[in-house]
Amino acid sequence: MKRIRFNFRFSGMFGQTLMVLLALTIIIGTFFGCFLRNLYEEQYLEKQSDVCFANIKERSLEADKAAASLTAKMESLLQAQDCSRLMVSGKDLLQQQAMNVVQELSSLVDRDEDVMEAYLYLPYSEKVLGSDKSVVNSDNFARQELLRGAGNGYGDEAEPEPSGLQDMQEVESGLFCLDGEGWMIMDYPDSKTLARVILKLNLPELYRKMGLAAEQTTGSGMIYVYDSRGVPVFSDMLAYPGADKLLVSEQERKEDGKEIYRSGGGYILVYQSGRTGWYFIQRMEGIHLDVETPRLVKALATYGLLALVLLALAAVYLIWRIYRPFRALLDSLISQKNPGYALADRASFATEQELLRGIMAGDREQNQRLRDILQSVGASLSEHLFKGLLTGSSWEEGAVRETLEQIESPFPFDGQYRVLALYYRSREHGNDSPVDAELYGLQMIRYSEEYWGASALLQSVDMDGSEKGIVLCMNQAMTEAAWYRELERFEKSLRRRLAERNFDVYAGGSDFAGNLFDLNVLWLQARSDLQQRMEEFDKLRAENPGIQLVSRFLKGGTGNGEQEGNKETHARVEEAKELIRAGYGDSSLSLESVSGKLGLTAPYLSRIFAEHQPPGFLDYLNRYRLEQAKLLLIETGETVGDIGLRVGFNSPQSFIRVFKRYEGETPGQFRTRMKGEEQREDER
């Protein structure tokens, strides 16, 4: 038969390949360009902001120096002996008494070019001393707002402030601006103001010293200074920007009193002086890449043409290396799928893509049919698999894993597995039809799925006759006591749910196992527990024929039969505890050995032991062994290892581990602590 060949269009594939490569190049180039721009902008911001902040800090230092100098002079004035006497003088203070201090104020103004006026306010005497050698009453002082908050009077009961001051906002110590004038205030002492020094600053001189004129600043713009309340400091010397010019969108960084905010196309730099509390604000323009249009067009044309040539060569290479093997593969695929496919029939496909889609669509339909078939038999295969595992059929691990994968089972090979054994029988033997029994069994399985569905994966298995098996893969680990309590609740809930049916139902449970190959052992345990519970049920019924046993199990009644059953199980638990107390030193003592001596199954003994002595058998055994070990640690000088073996532990390591888990300390630490307590008792 002639080999079928399909005539691919080289030009079409070349054009598509070239467009894909071109698009990828543009995308990668755009991202790379954005990355470089962001990197360059970040470096620009870091370096340029460092320059601007260094310039701002240099200006701030001039203000800090002036503030430090004035602070020292004010402290010297306040601590002088003449000033101290004036602070406690009464309202009869005379001008002659204050002349020395007035002279000091005048000298301060004459010697310091940063100060224009100086005043000393004495709240106790209600006087204001001025550098102009005046002494006036505080009520006659021109700038009443500067006195607000300095106190009025001295002693336990201060006189109220004048009504004019009561309506003004308090002024605290520090540097601030008021009505375009700069002021510096210091209260003495801090606890209760006896004197306030008020200095009017020479703002033009400070402005000159700080070098804030336009010809003296560096960076992107002027430096604007605000006091701690946000009031412009040099408003008479500098035109401050409006609030709209200082709007910011997001903070870029903040460290050591320096803050950077993004604002429009630039940045706002903010620096706060630690001494004066003033804010220094400067606007720094953002980075702008201005390129001439002719040069940009020329560069794009040159590099664009070079890139296009390289992309064309790459497209040819890709087609040569990938297209030819792909064409041979597709020709072979067409021949295998359609042996009698004529060349003319392929004309119905407009492109190679449509041809491939047709082939893939046929494969998908076939796969879907196989998947539907597998899904329809998946439930049966899953039940068959788990029934074989429960009954002990020979399965290889690889076969089990493969079967689970093929039927897409959610059950893992390793997990928290437990098994339930369910059995139901008619209360009136022989009076119920097989149909009723079958319906009851289906309802029992359906309710079991509802009950356990939220806490475990569940697989029901139809065993012999009226016996059902349920495999549970628990979502979370459970203690034995919690498991058997949950089993009791399930059995009672199942009986309540199906109470209207003329059947009795029983449930038995197994211990825990870690993988699917242990299901046979779990099934035998569950059946043994089921048989034990059925015998107990039948025994109670035979001994108490008048008691409604169904009502007992459904409603949790407290009839005589139940009381006798509780007495019997309690007696069995006490017998088990006696065996533990008698043989705790035997390391082979276990739940299985004790249950064998009592003629009970291990799951049944575990369940009733957990009910009467929670949390369970193993906990009681460990605690009893530890109590005996503690007595030996206190009363004897035996080693820790010998004591552990003596009380029934397999090894010293096991003894130490269990002891620390229960007591919170090692046996050696316990012995040392007890000896210390004995010594302290003897000393007393």
Secondary structure, 3 states (H helix, E strand, C coil): CCCCCCCCCHHHHHHHHHHHHHHHHHHHHHHHHHHHHHHHHHHHHHHHHHHHHHHHHHHHHHHHHHHHHHHHHHHHHHCCHHHHHHHCCCCCCCHHHHHHHHHHHHHHHHHCCCEEEEEEEECCCCEEEECCCCEEEHHHCCCHHHCCCCCCCCCCCCCCCCHHHHCCCCCCCEEEEECCEEEEEEEECCCCCCEEEEEEECHHHHHHHHCCCHHHCCCCCCEEEECCCCCECCCCCCCCCCHHHHCCCEEEEEECCEEEEEECCEEEEEEECCCCCCEEEEEEECCCCCCCHHHHHHHHHHHHHHHHHHHHHHHHHHHHHHHHHHHHHHHHHHHHHCCCCCHHHHHHCCCHHHHHHHHHHHHHHHHHHHHHHHHHHHHHHHHHHHHHHHHCCCCCHHHHHHHHHHCCCCCCCEEEEEEEEEEEEECCCCCCCHHHHHHHHHHHHHHHHHHHCCCEEEEEEECCCCEEEEEEEECCCCCHHHHHHHHHHHHHHHHHHCCCCCEEEEEEECCCEEEHHHHHHHHHHHHHHHHHHHHHHHHHHHHCCCCCHHHHHHHCCCCHHHHHHHHHHHHHHHHHHHHHHHHCCCCCCCHHHHHHHHCCCHHHHHHHHHHHCCCCHHHHHHHHHHHHHHHHHHHCCCCHHHHHHHCCCCCHHHHHHHHHHHHCCCHHHHHHHHHHHHHHHHHC
